[in-house]
Amino acid sequence: MSYTEVPGARVPIRMWTDPATVEDVAMQQLRNVSTLPWIKGLAVMPDVHFGKGATVGSVIAMAGAVCPAAVGVDIGCGMSAVRTSLTANDLPGDLSRLRSKIEAAIPVGRGMHDDPVDPGRLHGIATAGWDDFWGRFDGVADAVHFRRGRAAQQMGTLGSGNHFWELCVDSGNSVWIMLHSGSRNIGKELADYHIGQAQKLPHNQGLIDRDLAVFVADTPQMAAYRHDLFWAQEYAKHNREIMMALSQDVIRREFKKAKVTFDQVISCHHNYVSEERYEGMDLLVTRKGAIRAGGGEYGIIPGSMGTGSYIVRGLGNAASFNSASHGAGRKMSRNAAKKRFTARDLEEQTRGVECRKDSGVVDEIPAAYKPIEQVMEQQRDLVEVVAKLKQVVCVKG
């Protein structure tokens, strides 16, 4: 579908979904965002749903300002995926051993590595700039007093919530590794700190929603936020790189006879800020629950833990600020899912997938998410499908 423009807003709100299907609270959030004096445009993806401050599935373009709550608290959260030389025929009938090996190699939930992972010992990790990256940590930690040791131990860990690791098979029988994670607790602490700082500034006192507080250009507060923001986005990228390398090591060991090789890794943020230019204007584009989908750029759009996911190539649609959805998008809250569904429902909806099937992950049940096929249909003018994947193993945080 092409977009629908919502009438009555200060700037165009272009929606790649039927506005009538969007929750009232999410629609109000979008209207609130459109009132900000710095905003130049707002694109809404088909996986749109209510979020803290700004709506998940929204792309906000502003001139000379950025809203930290519109990035989300998991700065740099995103996806990585790689196709392997394995085929479905190479996989054993029982995948529980492989899941256990991955869970042993990559800490999940609040877990972290006993010792920081040395990227130099991992196959395929480029270590150039690694010392410079950590050298900037002290400036970041000034804001939140976060220990470098803890940040280093959390590098290469999955986290919790909707973060996951999957082994998938595409329609051509090729096996893929796919994972979803972000900047872990250091990113959250930085986000919480800067949202609080923004809310104290005089120019934000009359806003319709205090969570929409912004930093403006050429101020020390904006400079401090940009420094920490871009560091956390880099941390999230490195976090996924480490996990992907650890995953590949496990796959090589478990399928030693197959001499597994890997294609180039595809990676994309979906909670982040980027400096981009549209219609002659230099803008700060915030994607919260959206990926960049510039012409020819590869992206990853996951469904739920029992449905499937898509590798896509962007079509470069400027009306969406070169963006697309970040996934299926929730259609009910975590609490609502826990009240409505049971572990038995989860077991039924994840039949054929080697994964946890207990009450601890019922909030991630496929029925709590929008149908991924519908989401993909609504953004045919934003991306083209390169591969459709179906998970056979899913490790949840």
Residue pairs with C-beta under 8 A, 6 or more apart in sequence:
1 16
1 377
1 378
1 379
1 380
1 381
2 381
3 14
3 15
3 16
3 43
3 319
3 320
4 14
4 15
4 17
4 18
4 19
5 12
5 13
5 14
5 15
6 13
6 15
6 19
6 27
6 30
6 31
9 30
9 31
9 34
9 42
10 34
10 35
10 39
11 34
11 39
11 40
11 41
11 42
12 41
12 42
13 30
13 31
13 34
13 42
13 44
14 41
14 42
14 43
14 44
14 319
14 320
15 22
15 43
15 44
15 48
16 43
16 44
16 45
16 46
16 320
16 325
16 378
16 379
16 382
17 44
17 45
17 46
17 48
17 378
19 27
22 30
22 44
22 48
23 49
23 50
25 50
26 48
26 49
26 50
26 51
26 55
29 50
29 51
29 53
29 54
29 55
29 209
30 42
30 44
30 48
30 55
30 58
32 208
32 209
32 212
33 39
33 42
33 54
33 55
33 58
33 60
33 67
33 70
33 212
34 42
35 208
36 62
36 65
36 67
36 207
36 212
36 214
38 62
38 63
38 64
38 65
38 214
38 216
39 60
39 61
39 62
40 61
40 62
40 63
40 278
40 281
40 283
41 60
41 61
41 278
41 321
42 58
42 59
42 60
42 61
43 58
43 59
43 61
43 290
43 319
43 320
43 321
43 323
44 55
44 57
44 58
44 59
45 57
45 58
45 59
45 289
45 290
45 320
45 323
45 324
45 325
45 326
45 329
45 379
46 57
46 325
46 329
46 370
46 374
46 375
46 378
46 379
47 56
47 57
47 289
47 325
47 326
47 327
47 328
47 329
47 370
47 375
48 55
48 56
48 57
48 58
48 289
48 329
49 55
49 56
49 57
49 329
49 330
49 331
50 56
51 72
51 288
51 289
52 69
52 72
52 73
52 211
53 67
53 69
53 70
53 195
53 209
53 211
53 212
54 60
54 67
54 69
54 70
54 72
54 211
54 212
54 286
54 288
55 288
55 289
56 72
56 288
56 289
56 329
56 330
57 288
57 289
57 290
57 325
57 326
57 329
58 70
58 288
58 289
58 290
59 285
59 286
59 287
59 288
59 290
59 320
59 321
59 323
60 67
60 70
60 285
60 286
60 288
61 276
61 278
61 283
61 284
61 285
61 286
61 321
62 214
62 283
62 284
62 286
63 281
63 282
63 283
63 284
64 216
64 217
64 218
64 284
65 214
65 215
65 216
65 217
65 222
65 284
66 214
66 215
66 222
66 225
66 226
66 229
66 273
66 284
66 286
67 198
67 212
67 213
67 214
67 286
68 191
68 194
68 195
68 198
68 213
68 214
68 215
68 225
68 229
69 195
69 198
69 211
69 212
69 213
70 212
70 286
70 288
71 191
71 229
71 271
71 272
71 273
71 286
71 288
72 191
72 271
72 288
72 289
73 187
73 188
73 191
73 192
73 195
74 159
74 182
74 183
74 187
74 188
74 191
74 236
74 271
75 182
75 183
75 187
75 188
75 190
75 191
75 229
75 232
75 233
75 236
75 271
75 272
76 182
76 183
76 187
76 232
76 233
76 234
76 235
76 236
76 237
76 269
76 271
76 272
77 180
77 181
77 182
77 183
77 187
77 236
77 269
77 270
77 271
78 180
78 181
78 182
78 236
78 237
78 240
78 267
78 268
78 269
78 270
78 271
78 272
78 291
79 178
79 179
79 180
79 240
79 266
79 267
79 268
79 270
79 291
79 299
79 300
79 302
79 326
80 178
80 179
80 240
80 241
80 243
80 244
80 265
80 266
80 267
80 300
81 176
81 177
81 178
81 179
81 265
81 266
81 267
81 300
81 311
81 389
82 176
82 177
82 244
82 248
82 262
82 263
82 264
82 265
82 266
83 170
83 174
83 175
83 176
83 262
83 263
83 387
84 174
84 175
84 176
84 177
84 251
84 260
84 261
84 262
84 263
85 258
85 259
85 260
85 261
85 262
86 174
86 175
86 251
86 255
86 258
86 260
87 173
87 174
87 175
88 169
88 173
88 175
88 392
89 173
90 175
90 255
90 258
91 167
91 169
91 175
91 392
92 98
95 167
95 354
95 392
95 393
96 354
97 254
98 167
98 250
98 254
98 354
98 393
99 354
99 355
99 393
99 395
101 250
101 253
101 254
102 165
102 247
102 250
102 393
102 395
103 395
105 246
105 247
105 249
105 250
106 156
106 157
106 158
106 165
106 243
106 246
106 247
106 395
107 113
107 156
107 157
107 158
108 157
108 158
108 159
108 160
108 163
108 395
108 396
108 397
109 158
109 159
109 160
109 397
110 160
111 157
112 150
112 153
112 154
112 157
113 153
113 154
113 155
113 156
113 157
114 153
115 153
116 149
116 152
116 153
116 155
117 155
117 156
117 242
117 246
119 125
119 127
119 130
119 238
119 241
119 242
119 245
120 127
122 242
122 245
122 246
122 249
123 245
123 248
123 249
123 252
124 245
124 248
124 262
125 241
125 242
125 245
133 231
133 234
133 235
133 238
134 148
134 152
136 227
136 231
137 148
137 151
137 231
138 148
139 227
139 231
140 146
140 186
140 190
140 227
140 228
140 231
140 232
141 147
141 148
143 190
143 193
143 194
143 224
143 228
144 186
144 189
144 190
144 193
146 185
146 186
146 189
150 185
150 186
151 184
151 186
151 235
154 184
154 185
154 186
154 239
155 184
155 235
155 238
155 239
155 242
156 239
156 242
156 243
156 246
157 181
157 184
157 239
157 243
158 164
158 165
158 179
158 181
158 243
158 395
158 397
159 181
159 182
159 184
159 397
160 397
161 397
162 180
162 364
162 397
163 180
163 181
163 182
163 396
163 397
164 179
164 180
164 302
164 305
164 394
164 395
164 396
164 397
165 177
165 178
165 179
165 180
165 243
165 247
165 394
165 395
166 177
166 178
166 179
166 305
166 309
166 391
166 393
166 394
166 395
167 175
167 176
167 177
167 178
167 391
167 392
167 393
168 175
168 176
168 177
168 178
168 308
168 309
168 389
168 390
168 391
168 392
169 175
169 176
169 389
169 390
169 392
170 176
170 311
170 387
170 388
170 389
170 390
171 387
171 388
172 387
174 387
176 311
176 387
176 389
177 244
177 247
177 248
177 251
177 262
178 300
178 302
178 309
178 389
178 391
179 240
179 243
179 244
179 247
180 302
181 236
181 239
181 240
181 243
181 397
182 236
182 239
182 271
183 190
183 232
183 233
183 235
183 236
183 239
184 235
184 239
186 232
186 235
187 232
187 235
187 236
190 228
190 229
190 232
191 232
194 215
194 224
194 225
194 228
194 229
195 211
195 213
197 221
197 224
197 225
198 204
198 213
198 214
198 215
198 221
198 225
199 210
199 211
199 213
201 213
201 215
201 221
203 214
203 216
204 210
204 212
204 213
204 214
207 213
215 221
215 222
215 225
216 222
229 273
233 269
233 272
233 273
236 269
237 267
237 269
240 267
241 265
241 267
244 265
248 260
248 262
251 260
252 260
266 298
266 299
266 300
266 311
268 291
268 292
268 298
268 299
268 300
269 287
269 291
269 292
270 287
270 289
270 290
270 291
270 326
270 327
271 287
271 288
271 289
272 286
272 287
273 284
273 285
273 286
273 287
274 284
274 285
274 287
274 292
275 282
275 283
275 284
275 285
276 282
276 283
276 285
276 321
276 322
277 283
278 318
278 321
285 321
285 323
287 323
287 326
289 325
289 326
289 327
289 329
290 323
290 324
290 325
290 326
291 299
291 300
291 301
291 323
291 324
291 325
291 326
292 299
292 314
292 322
292 323
293 299
293 312
293 314
293 315
293 316
293 317
293 320
293 322
293 323
293 324
293 382
293 383
294 314
294 316
294 322
295 314
295 315
295 316
295 322
296 313
296 314
296 316
297 313
297 314
297 316
297 322
298 311
298 312
298 313
298 314
298 386
299 311
299 312
299 313
299 314
299 324
299 383
300 309
300 310
300 311
300 312
301 309
301 310
301 312
301 324
301 325
301 326
301 327
301 372
301 375
301 376
301 383
302 309
302 310
302 327
302 328
302 372
303 309
303 310
303 327
303 328
303 366
303 369
303 372
304 328
304 364
304 365
304 366
304 368
304 369
304 372
305 350
305 353
305 355
305 361
305 364
305 365
305 366
305 391
305 394
305 396
306 349
306 350
306 351
306 353
306 365
306 366
306 391
307 328
307 366
307 369
307 371
307 372
308 372
308 388
308 389
308 390
308 391
309 372
309 388
309 389
309 391
310 372
310 376
310 385
310 386
310 387
310 388
310 389
311 385
311 386
311 387
311 388
311 389
312 324
312 383
312 384
312 385
312 386
313 383
313 384
313 386
314 322
314 324
314 382
314 383
315 381
315 382
315 383
315 384
316 322
317 323
317 381
317 382
320 382
323 382
324 379
324 382
324 383
325 375
325 379
325 382
327 369
327 372
327 375
328 369
328 370
328 371
328 372
328 375
329 369
329 370
329 375
330 368
330 369
330 370
331 368
331 369
331 370
332 340
332 368
334 363
334 368
335 363
336 368
337 362
337 363
337 364
337 365
337 367
337 368
338 359
338 362
338 363
341 362
341 365
341 367
341 368
342 359
342 362
343 357
343 358
343 359
343 362
345 362
345 365
345 367
346 357
346 358
346 361
346 362
346 365
347 357
349 365
349 366
349 367
350 357
350 366
350 394
352 392
353 391
353 392
353 393
353 394
354 392
354 393
354 394
355 361
355 393
355 394
355 395
355 396
356 396
361 396
364 396
376 385
